[in-house]
Every structure is written in C-alpha cells, then in structure tokens.
Amino acid sequence: PAYSAPGASPRRVPSAISMEDAPAEAEPLCVYARLRPPAGAARGEVQVRRRFGQAKAIQVRNMEFALDWVFDEETTQEELYEMAASERIDWVLSGFSATLIAYGQTGSGKTHSMIGPKSVMESGSLDVADPDELGLIPRACQHLFDELYNREAQTSIVVQCGYVEVYNDR
C-alpha cells in the first residue's frame, strides 16, 4: 500500500483506478509538438501540415510525423494548457495519474512551455508574474488547488508531485 509523505500520519491511498473507469474520450497517451519561433526569418525545413483545419502533422525534410496536435509559434501559453494539460488535471481530480513531459534539445523551449519565460522564474512569486506568461506547471498547480479548495471541508486529500530535470544526460 502507498502512504502519504514522510513525517505525515500514514494514510492509505485509494487503490488504483483502471482505464476502464476513465471517461470514454480519455486518451492514455497524447503527443504534441510546440514550434519555437525561428531564429531567422524562416522556419526552414520544418513545415506544419494542416488537414481539415487541424494541425496534426509536421514535415521535416522528406519525413512526416503524425501527432495529436502541433502548436505553432503563435500559440499562447493558455491555449497550450487548455489543449494539452487542463483535461489531465481533471482526470487527476477523479483519481487518475497524469504525467506531462517536455523533451527536446537545449534551447528548444521546454522550460518556456513548462514554467514560462525567464520573467516568470525571476518574479519570485506567481502572484507577481504576468498570468499570460505562466507555463503548464504553474497553471496545472493553480487549476488543481483551486478545485481542491472548492471541495467539501471534510474531504481528505493527499497531493504528491514529482519534478525531474535531466540535463546533459544526468
């Protein structure tokens, strides 16, 4: 059995919920790409392929990659959150686990997508940061704790969160 954080009184965590209990539209794995604005005037060899008004593929040279969605350079932090993460937080509130992973080479925009631009990190407080610039992590935390705050007072809740950063394969 799983228990709450060390130092806290032991509480049994409810047993795992199977995907059979998940909402019918729940996707256990989704893959998104977010394109960073190009350094030069053009994006070069990466092209977003739109079909029926939806951006769901990227072409790089002569290879095409099908994805659940492609976010272009004009995508706001809020649009990214609403499409890629908001529903996952709702699932967490229903008892499911969720993981958000950012993967890419150095300088590709992972920190910007996950936390926000440098100004968010330097602000020292999310209350001071520009809300439009907040990335997935602060938005997810705000969403999660707003929902938990509005639950019945006698509800017992244990929140566990992990953060891992791998840099230079370490």
Secondary structure, DSSP 8 states (H G I E B T S, - for coil): ----STTS----------GGGS-TT--S---EEE----SSSS-TTEEEEEETTEEEEEEETTEEEE-SEEE-TT--HHHHHHHHTHHHHHHHHTT---------STTSSHHHHHT-SHHHHHTSSTTTS-GGG--HHHHHHHHHHHHHHTS-TT-------------TT-
